[in-house]
Amino acid sequence: MSSPEPTPDERLDVLRQQIDTIDDELHDLIVRRTELVERVGEIKRDAWGQVSFIRPGREARMLRRLNAQHRGRFPRPVLLRLWREMIIGSLCLEGPFSVAVFDGRGDGEFWDLSRDHFGSFAPMRAHRSATEVVTEISAGSATVGVLPVPGSHHANDDAHWWRALFSERPGTPKVIARLPFVRMPNSRAQDLDGLVISALDPEPTGDDRSLIAVELEGSEISRDRLFEGFERAGLRARWIDSHVTGGPANLRTHLLEVPEFVAADDERLGRLRNSFPDVAARVIAIGGYATPLTLDELRYPAPPAS
Ligand SMILES: O=C(O)C(=O)C[C@]1(C(=O)O)C=C[C@@H](O)C=C1
């Protein structure tokens, strides 16, 4: 006599037992991963007496790798959000970590953007001005600062905050990441973009953008001549923002972005400086970021039709 068909409750029990086993394995792996991260933190502290443990380049490479190997129906934004929580939870064990967030309009949009990236555990503080955020990072009272992308309609009167990064003084904050790296489907503002600054040098990840600021003094030069100067130096640039101080020296600072990694000592920066012989030019790479994942890379299967 054949055994009766299992009831829906019995079938659910079998599946839930398997889910419990997987959850236990996942939990065990998280505990083991944490032990390894603690050793990573010890090495960094012993070798460099590190005050900042975050490695944005490593994080970007990890997320790209994990996203590329994903399969099945689990939504990619959720998968990557889990990884972000895991990474930042781990980072907070290595040493102090905190986030200063620009919230000029008091609407919490940058807070959301920051929390999607830096997770629900890291201490975060909102600031009404971009200058305050830059000051927090320069003073070492926060590890990373989140600010509007210059030139975007979200930036307010201190939209040119990036000029505070135009300095070769050691410890000057640099741009180290762009948010969102993974655009979350339910973020309040779908068109919001931010830059992350920190007292750290950005690292190449294999797919990067760099921000280069050029300060010019003396006779006016057109935007086309600016682009030509970049081309002559071997750099393909996109204009982001400009600031005119004016005065007797007619000081202008321009911010441009190039689609590759450019280190602070890249010899093309010297060539760029010499590309404007009739004006005094200063050129500084103010940082860069790993190119965020595109919406195509984040596509996931639609839920079943009801
Ligand atoms: O690889 C490191 O350097 C780590 O500190 C580990 C880890 C991680 O959890 O994987 C945590 C924080 C870093 O920003 C990058 C990665």
The ligand as an SDF file (V2000), in Angstrom:
LIG
                    3D

 16 16  0  0  0  0  0  0  0  0999 V2000
   39.7270   43.5630    3.6300 O   0  0  0  0  0  0  0  0  0  0  0  0
   39.8020   44.4010    4.5370 C   0  0  0  0  0  0  0  0  0  0  0  0
   40.7240   45.2350    4.5850 O   0  0  0  0  0  0  0  0  0  0  0  0
   38.7990   44.4320    5.6140 C   0  0  0  0  0  0  0  0  0  0  0  0
   38.9160   45.2430    6.5060 O   0  0  0  0  0  0  0  0  0  0  0  0
   37.6300   43.5010    5.5720 C   0  0  0  0  0  0  0  0  0  0  0  0
   36.3830   44.1550    4.9940 C   0  0  0  0  0  0  0  0  0  0  0  0
   35.3100   43.0140    4.8600 C   0  0  0  0  0  0  0  0  0  0  0  0
   34.4390   42.9140    5.7020 O   0  0  0  0  0  0  0  0  0  0  0  0
   35.4690   42.2110    3.9290 O   0  0  0  0  0  0  0  0  0  0  0  0
   35.8860   45.2220    5.9010 C   0  0  0  0  0  0  0  0  0  0  0  0
   36.1240   46.5420    5.6700 C   0  0  0  0  0  0  0  0  0  0  0  0
   36.8690   47.0320    4.5110 C   0  0  0  0  0  0  0  0  0  0  0  0
   36.4580   48.2800    4.0720 O   0  0  0  0  0  0  0  0  0  0  0  0
   36.9240   46.0460    3.4270 C   0  0  0  0  0  0  0  0  0  0  0  0
   36.6660   44.7320    3.6460 C   0  0  0  0  0  0  0  0  0  0  0  0
  1  2  2  0
  2  3  1  0
  2  4  1  0
  4  5  2  0
  4  6  1  0
  6  7  1  0
  7  8  1  0
  7 11  1  0
  7 16  1  0
  8  9  2  0
  8 10  1  0
 11 12  2  0
 12 13  1  0
 13 14  1  0
 13 15  1  0
 15 16  2  0
M  END
$$$$
